[in-house]
Amino acid sequence: MAPVPNDLRPVVISGPSGVGKGTLYKLLLERHPSIFATSVSHTTRDPRPGETRDVDYYYITMAEFEKMIEEKAFVENAKFGGNRYGTSKRTIGELTASGKVVVLDIEMEGVKQIKNSHIEARYVFIAPPSMPVLEKRLRGRGTEKEESIQKRLAQARLELEYSETPGAHDLIIVNDDLETAYTELEQFVFKKTQEQDAKDEGAASVSVED
């Protein structure tokens, strides 16, 4: 039985497009549905095949998105590939208040914005084994045009460079084998809650002694 989390800080998972970060965070949600939840993001792009409205994303117009920015409704928002993405402050707040640990799949610029916001979070970066492997994964999707692939690869190089910044992330996981990468992610998340348990027990002991 999984421990009840005392650390309710959101877990921010980032990494280049095609690295498998979405798969990893979905596994975390599927295997521990009573503990973790995802904040559905807003985006101005069209749904991809297999995606569901209000489940994968809230699909809105550019005008609606700009209005939300003006209202400071996002904890982070970013523009990529001509489209915009944003995470609602309200959604995160409601989920955390309900006792859930929010898991976010965020791009690099969004990570920077969250770091500059009032929200405390834990940061995990998912890296590819190599750039050639990442390119192979992107081409394997069969949904990207050459121009799009090149843009994503250029962005990936920037994200990998940022990941080397001291303190940018609490953990970097190389996703070579999915289950191995997932185990690293799970151990990191639950290690935090176990450390908090130890702190709480220590505090209780001090109180009794006093």
Protein Blocks (a to p, Z undefined) as FASTA:
>chain_A
ZZddfblcdcddeddehilmmmmmmmmmmmmmmlpccdddddfbdcdehiaehklpccdd
fklmmmmmmnopafbdcdeehiacdddfklmmmmmmnopacdddddfklmmmmmmmmbdc
dddddddfbfklmmmmmmmnopacfklmmmmmmmmmmmmmmmmpghkambdcddfblklm
mmmmmmmmmmmmmmmmmmmmmmmmmmmmZZ
